[in-house]
Amino acid sequence: MAVVAVILLNAAFAFAQERQAELAVEALAAYLPATAGGAA
């Protein structure tokens, strides 16, 4: 039972981390065209 709990906890943590990374990529994508668009 403890193993199942650890696996579920790990899955939840991985999901949260993936979501955080997704938000960071979206923030960068929104920021970059405004600054680097004119330089190219």
PDB file of N, H, CA, C and O in Angstrom:
ATOM      1  N   MET A   1       0.829  -1.207   0.000  1.00  0.00           N
ATOM      2  CA  MET A   1       0.000   0.000   0.000  1.00  0.00           C
ATOM      3  C   MET A   1       0.865   1.260   0.000  1.00  0.00           C
ATOM      4  O   MET A   1       0.535   2.248  -0.656  1.00  0.00           O
ATOM      5  N   ALA A   2       1.963   1.217   0.734  1.00  0.00           N
ATOM      6  H   ALA A   2       2.231   0.415   1.267  1.00  0.00           H
ATOM      7  CA  ALA A   2       2.866   2.370   0.787  1.00  0.00           C
ATOM      8  C   ALA A   2       3.483   2.630  -0.586  1.00  0.00           C
ATOM      9  O   ALA A   2       3.699   3.778  -0.974  1.00  0.00           O
ATOM     10  N   VAL A   3       3.761   1.552  -1.312  1.00  0.00           N
ATOM     11  H   VAL A   3       3.585   0.620  -0.997  1.00  0.00           H
ATOM     12  CA  VAL A   3       4.353   1.706  -2.641  1.00  0.00           C
ATOM     13  C   VAL A   3       3.382   2.425  -3.571  1.00  0.00           C
ATOM     14  O   VAL A   3       3.783   3.302  -4.336  1.00  0.00           O
ATOM     15  N   VAL A   4       2.117   2.055  -3.504  1.00  0.00           N
ATOM     16  H   VAL A   4       1.792   1.343  -2.883  1.00  0.00           H
ATOM     17  CA  VAL A   4       1.092   2.700  -4.330  1.00  0.00           C
ATOM     18  C   VAL A   4       0.989   4.180  -3.976  1.00  0.00           C
ATOM     19  O   VAL A   4       0.855   5.025  -4.861  1.00  0.00           O
ATOM     20  N   ALA A   5       1.053   4.490  -2.691  1.00  0.00           N
ATOM     21  H   ALA A   5       1.162   3.803  -1.973  1.00  0.00           H
ATOM     22  CA  ALA A   5       0.977   5.884  -2.256  1.00  0.00           C
ATOM     23  C   ALA A   5       2.160   6.682  -2.789  1.00  0.00           C
ATOM     24  O   ALA A   5       1.995   7.820  -3.230  1.00  0.00           O
ATOM     25  N   VAL A   6       3.334   6.099  -2.751  1.00  0.00           N
ATOM     26  H   VAL A   6       3.468   5.175  -2.393  1.00  0.00           H
ATOM     27  CA  VAL A   6       4.532   6.780  -3.254  1.00  0.00           C
ATOM     28  C   VAL A   6       4.430   6.996  -4.757  1.00  0.00           C
ATOM     29  O   VAL A   6       4.792   8.060  -5.259  1.00  0.00           O
ATOM     30  N   ILE A   7       3.939   5.994  -5.474  1.00  0.00           N
ATOM     31  H   ILE A   7       3.645   5.130  -5.065  1.00  0.00           H
ATOM     32  CA  ILE A   7       3.786   6.119  -6.926  1.00  0.00           C
ATOM     33  C   ILE A   7       2.791   7.218  -7.266  1.00  0.00           C
ATOM     34  O   ILE A   7       3.042   8.022  -8.163  1.00  0.00           O
ATOM     35  N   LEU A   8       1.668   7.262  -6.563  1.00  0.00           N
ATOM     36  H   LEU A   8       1.465   6.609  -5.834  1.00  0.00           H
ATOM     37  CA  LEU A   8       0.668   8.301  -6.811  1.00  0.00           C
ATOM     38  C   LEU A   8       1.213   9.685  -6.471  1.00  0.00           C
ATOM     39  O   LEU A   8       0.965  10.647  -7.198  1.00  0.00           O
ATOM     40  N   LEU A   9       1.945   9.786  -5.382  1.00  0.00           N
ATOM     41  H   LEU A   9       2.147   9.004  -4.792  1.00  0.00           H
ATOM     42  CA  LEU A   9       2.542  11.059  -4.983  1.00  0.00           C
ATOM     43  C   LEU A   9       3.554  11.519  -6.029  1.00  0.00           C
ATOM     44  O   LEU A   9       3.604  12.697  -6.382  1.00  0.00           O
ATOM     45  N   ASN A  10       4.351  10.587  -6.515  1.00  0.00           N
ATOM     46  H   ASN A  10       4.310   9.630  -6.228  1.00  0.00           H
ATOM     47  CA  ASN A  10       5.339  10.903  -7.543  1.00  0.00           C
ATOM     48  C   ASN A  10       4.660  11.347  -8.833  1.00  0.00           C
ATOM     49  O   ASN A  10       5.127  12.276  -9.491  1.00  0.00           O
ATOM     50  N   ALA A  11       3.569  10.694  -9.196  1.00  0.00           N
ATOM     51  H   ALA A  11       3.190   9.938  -8.662  1.00  0.00           H
ATOM     52  CA  ALA A  11       2.834  11.067 -10.402  1.00  0.00           C
ATOM     53  C   ALA A  11       2.248  12.467 -10.265  1.00  0.00           C
ATOM     54  O   ALA A  11       2.284  13.251 -11.214  1.00  0.00           O
ATOM     55  N   ALA A  12       1.712  12.783  -9.099  1.00  0.00           N
ATOM     56  H   ALA A  12       1.682  12.147  -8.328  1.00  0.00           H
ATOM     57  CA  ALA A  12       1.149  14.112  -8.868  1.00  0.00           C
ATOM     58  C   ALA A  12       2.235  15.174  -8.931  1.00  0.00           C
ATOM     59  O   ALA A  12       2.020  16.246  -9.496  1.00  0.00           O
ATOM     60  N   PHE A  13       3.392  14.889  -8.360  1.00  0.00           N
ATOM     61  H   PHE A  13       3.566  14.017  -7.901  1.00  0.00           H
ATOM     62  CA  PHE A  13       4.507  15.833  -8.385  1.00  0.00           C
ATOM     63  C   PHE A  13       4.999  16.042  -9.809  1.00  0.00           C
ATOM     64  O   PHE A  13       5.283  17.171 -10.210  1.00  0.00           O
ATOM     65  N   ALA A  14       5.103  14.959 -10.578  1.00  0.00           N
ATOM     66  H   ALA A  14       4.873  14.042 -10.253  1.00  0.00           H
ATOM     67  CA  ALA A  14       5.553  15.059 -11.963  1.00  0.00           C
ATOM     68  C   ALA A  14       4.573  15.879 -12.790  1.00  0.00           C
ATOM     69  O   ALA A  14       4.981  16.675 -13.635  1.00  0.00           O
ATOM     70  N   PHE A  15       3.284  15.684 -12.546  1.00  0.00           N
ATOM     71  H   PHE A  15       2.953  15.037 -11.859  1.00  0.00           H
ATOM     72  CA  PHE A  15       2.263  16.445 -13.266  1.00  0.00           C
ATOM     73  C   PHE A  15       2.371  17.931 -12.945  1.00  0.00           C
ATOM     74  O   PHE A  15       2.291  18.773 -13.840  1.00  0.00           O
ATOM     75  N   ALA A  16       2.551  18.249 -11.670  1.00  0.00           N
ATOM     76  H   ALA A  16       2.616  17.565 -10.943  1.00  0.00           H
ATOM     77  CA  ALA A  16       2.670  19.650 -11.253  1.00  0.00           C
ATOM     78  C   ALA A  16       3.915  20.287 -11.859  1.00  0.00           C
ATOM     79  O   ALA A  16       3.881  21.442 -12.285  1.00  0.00           O
ATOM     80  N   GLN A  17       5.005  19.543 -11.897  1.00  0.00           N
ATOM     81  H   GLN A  17       5.033  18.606 -11.551  1.00  0.00           H
ATOM     82  CA  GLN A  17       6.253  20.064 -12.452  1.00  0.00           C
ATOM     83  C   GLN A  17       6.110  20.290 -13.952  1.00  0.00           C
ATOM     84  O   GLN A  17       6.602  21.285 -14.484  1.00  0.00           O
ATOM     85  N   GLU A  18       5.441  19.371 -14.631  1.00  0.00           N
ATOM     86  H   GLU A  18       5.042  18.562 -14.200  1.00  0.00           H
ATOM     87  CA  GLU A  18       5.210  19.512 -16.069  1.00  0.00           C
ATOM     88  C   GLU A  18       4.356  20.741 -16.360  1.00  0.00           C
ATOM     89  O   GLU A  18       4.621  21.477 -17.310  1.00  0.00           O
ATOM     90  N   ARG A  19       3.344  20.956 -15.549  1.00  0.00           N
ATOM     91  H   ARG A  19       3.129  20.357 -14.777  1.00  0.00           H
ATOM     92  CA  ARG A  19       2.472  22.127 -15.723  1.00  0.00           C
ATOM     93  C   ARG A  19       3.254  23.424 -15.515  1.00  0.00           C
ATOM     94  O   ARG A  19       3.061  24.401 -16.240  1.00  0.00           O
ATOM     95  N   GLN A  20       4.134  23.419 -14.519  1.00  0.00           N
ATOM     96  H   GLN A  20       4.290  22.626 -13.930  1.00  0.00           H
ATOM     97  CA  GLN A  20       4.954  24.604 -14.241  1.00  0.00           C
ATOM     98  C   GLN A  20       5.865  24.902 -15.429  1.00  0.00           C
ATOM     99  O   GLN A  20       6.030  26.058 -15.819  1.00  0.00           O
ATOM    100  N   ALA A  21       6.458  23.846 -16.002  1.00  0.00           N
ATOM    101  H   ALA A  21       6.324  22.908 -15.685  1.00  0.00           H
ATOM    102  CA  ALA A  21       7.333  24.027 -17.152  1.00  0.00           C
ATOM    103  C   ALA A  21       6.543  24.553 -18.346  1.00  0.00           C
ATOM    104  O   ALA A  21       7.033  25.393 -19.100  1.00  0.00           O
ATOM    105  N   GLU A  22       5.329  24.059 -18.513  1.00  0.00           N
ATOM    106  H   GLU A  22       4.931  23.376 -17.900  1.00  0.00           H
ATOM    107  CA  GLU A  22       4.473  24.505 -19.612  1.00  0.00           C
ATOM    108  C   GLU A  22       4.151  25.994 -19.477  1.00  0.00           C
ATOM    109  O   GLU A  22       4.176  26.733 -20.462  1.00  0.00           O
ATOM    110  N   LEU A  23       3.854  26.421 -18.269  1.00  0.00           N
ATOM    111  H   LEU A  23       3.834  25.821 -17.469  1.00  0.00           H
ATOM    112  CA  LEU A  23       3.571  27.837 -18.034  1.00  0.00           C
ATOM    113  C   LEU A  23       4.808  28.694 -18.283  1.00  0.00           C
ATOM    114  O   LEU A  23       4.694  29.804 -18.803  1.00  0.00           O
ATOM    115  N   ALA A  24       5.980  28.196 -17.922  1.00  0.00           N
ATOM    116  H   ALA A  24       6.072  27.294 -17.500  1.00  0.00           H
ATOM    117  CA  ALA A  24       7.217  28.939 -18.144  1.00  0.00           C
ATOM    118  C   ALA A  24       7.487  29.098 -19.634  1.00  0.00           C
ATOM    119  O   ALA A  24       7.918  30.162 -20.076  1.00  0.00           O
ATOM    120  N   VAL A  25       7.236  28.050 -20.408  1.00  0.00           N
ATOM    121  H   VAL A  25       6.885  27.185 -20.048  1.00  0.00           H
ATOM    122  CA  VAL A  25       7.428  28.115 -21.858  1.00  0.00           C
ATOM    123  C   VAL A  25       6.453  29.108 -22.478  1.00  0.00           C
ATOM    124  O   VAL A  25       6.820  29.871 -23.372  1.00  0.00           O
ATOM    125  N   GLU A  26       5.213  29.096 -22.003  1.00  0.00           N
ATOM    126  H   GLU A  26       4.914  28.476 -21.277  1.00  0.00           H
ATOM    127  CA  GLU A  26       4.226  30.048 -22.519  1.00  0.00           C
ATOM    128  C   GLU A  26       4.636  31.487 -22.206  1.00  0.00           C
ATOM    129  O   GLU A  26       4.473  32.381 -23.037  1.00  0.00           O
ATOM    130  N   ALA A  27       5.163  31.702 -21.017  1.00  0.00           N
ATOM    131  H   ALA A  27       5.295  30.976 -20.341  1.00  0.00           H
ATOM    132  CA  ALA A  27       5.602  33.041 -20.627  1.00  0.00           C
ATOM    133  C   ALA A  27       6.766  33.493 -21.504  1.00  0.00           C
ATOM    134  O   ALA A  27       6.818  34.649 -21.925  1.00  0.00           O
ATOM    135  N   LEU A  28       7.692  32.590 -21.778  1.00  0.00           N
ATOM    136  H   LEU A  28       7.650  31.651 -21.436  1.00  0.00           H
ATOM    137  CA  LEU A  28       8.825  32.932 -22.644  1.00  0.00           C
ATOM    138  C   LEU A  28       8.359  33.205 -24.066  1.00  0.00           C
ATOM    139  O   LEU A  28       8.831  34.143 -24.707  1.00  0.00           O
ATOM    140  N   ALA A  29       7.441  32.397 -24.555  1.00  0.00           N
ATOM    141  H   ALA A  29       7.057  31.635 -24.034  1.00  0.00           H
ATOM    142  CA  ALA A  29       6.930  32.578 -25.915  1.00  0.00           C
ATOM    143  C   ALA A  29       6.215  33.917 -26.055  1.00  0.00           C
ATOM    144  O   ALA A  29       6.269  34.542 -27.114  1.00  0.00           O
ATOM    145  N   ALA A  30       5.556  34.354 -25.007  1.00  0.00           N
ATOM    146  H   ALA A  30       5.512  33.846 -24.146  1.00  0.00           H
ATOM    147  CA  ALA A  30       4.866  35.641 -25.044  1.00  0.00           C
ATOM    148  C   ALA A  30       5.862  36.795 -24.946  1.00  0.00           C
ATOM    149  O   ALA A  30       5.603  37.883 -25.459  1.00  0.00           O
ATOM    150  N   TYR A  31       6.989  36.564 -24.295  1.00  0.00           N
ATOM    151  H   TYR A  31       7.199  35.680 -23.877  1.00  0.00           H
ATOM    152  CA  TYR A  31       7.969  37.625 -24.059  1.00  0.00           C
ATOM    153  C   TYR A  31       8.923  37.814 -25.240  1.00  0.00           C
ATOM    154  O   TYR A  31       9.253  38.943 -25.604  1.00  0.00           O
ATOM    155  N   LEU A  32       9.362  36.704 -25.833  1.00  0.00           N
ATOM    156  H   LEU A  32       9.093  35.787 -25.537  1.00  0.00           H
ATOM    157  CA  LEU A  32      10.400  36.779 -26.863  1.00  0.00           C
ATOM    158  C   LEU A  32      10.013  37.546 -28.124  1.00  0.00           C
ATOM    159  O   LEU A  32      10.807  38.374 -28.572  1.00  0.00           O
ATOM    160  N   PRO A  33       8.843  37.323 -28.725  1.00  0.00           N
ATOM    161  CA  PRO A  33       8.531  38.060 -29.962  1.00  0.00           C
ATOM    162  C   PRO A  33       8.517  39.574 -29.761  1.00  0.00           C
ATOM    163  O   PRO A  33       8.844  40.318 -30.686  1.00  0.00           O
ATOM    164  N   ALA A  34       8.149  40.038 -28.585  1.00  0.00           N
ATOM    165  H   ALA A  34       7.883  39.434 -27.833  1.00  0.00           H
ATOM    166  CA  ALA A  34       8.074  41.470 -28.318  1.00  0.00           C
ATOM    167  C   ALA A  34       9.466  42.097 -28.253  1.00  0.00           C
ATOM    168  O   ALA A  34       9.629  43.274 -28.573  1.00  0.00           O
ATOM    169  N   THR A  35      10.467  41.322 -27.840  1.00  0.00           N
ATOM    170  H   THR A  35      10.335  40.366 -27.580  1.00  0.00           H
ATOM    171  CA  THR A  35      11.805  41.887 -27.673  1.00  0.00           C
ATOM    172  C   THR A  35      12.731  41.533 -28.830  1.00  0.00           C
ATOM    173  O   THR A  35      13.458  42.394 -29.325  1.00  0.00           O
ATOM    174  N   ALA A  36      12.713  40.272 -29.268  1.00  0.00           N
ATOM    175  H   ALA A  36      12.122  39.573 -28.867  1.00  0.00           H
ATOM    176  CA  ALA A  36      13.659  39.830 -30.289  1.00  0.00           C
ATOM    177  C   ALA A  36      13.098  39.966 -31.705  1.00  0.00           C
ATOM    178  O   ALA A  36      13.833  39.785 -32.675  1.00  0.00           O
ATOM    179  N   GLY A  37      11.825  40.278 -31.835  1.00  0.00           N
ATOM    180  H   GLY A  37      11.228  40.425 -31.047  1.00  0.00           H
ATOM    181  CA  GLY A  37      11.211  40.353 -33.162  1.00  0.00           C
ATOM    182  C   GLY A  37      11.821  41.432 -34.037  1.00  0.00           C
ATOM    183  O   GLY A  37      11.994  41.220 -35.237  1.00  0.00           O
ATOM    184  N   GLY A  38      12.152  42.583 -33.468  1.00  0.00           N
ATOM    185  H   GLY A  38      12.012  42.755 -32.493  1.00  0.00           H
ATOM    186  CA  GLY A  38      12.696  43.671 -34.258  1.00  0.00           C
ATOM    187  C   GLY A  38      14.161  43.487 -34.598  1.00  0.00           C
ATOM    188  O   GLY A  38      14.646  44.076 -35.564  1.00  0.00           O
ATOM    189  N   ALA A  39      14.878  42.684 -33.825  1.00  0.00           N
ATOM    190  H   ALA A  39      14.484  42.205 -33.040  1.00  0.00           H
ATOM    191  CA  ALA A  39      16.305  42.499 -34.050  1.00  0.00           C
ATOM    192  C   ALA A  39      16.570  41.611 -35.255  1.00  0.00           C
ATOM    193  O   ALA A  39      17.626  41.717 -35.878  1.00  0.00           O
ATOM    194  N   ALA A  40      15.637  40.745 -35.591  1.00  0.00           N
ATOM    195  H   ALA A  40      14.778  40.659 -35.085  1.00  0.00           H
ATOM    196  CA  ALA A  40      15.833  39.825 -36.706  1.00  0.00           C
ATOM    197  C   ALA A  40      15.368  40.467 -37.986  1.00  0.00           C
ATOM    198  O   ALA A  40      15.448  39.853 -39.050  1.00  0.00           O
TER     199      ALA A  40
END
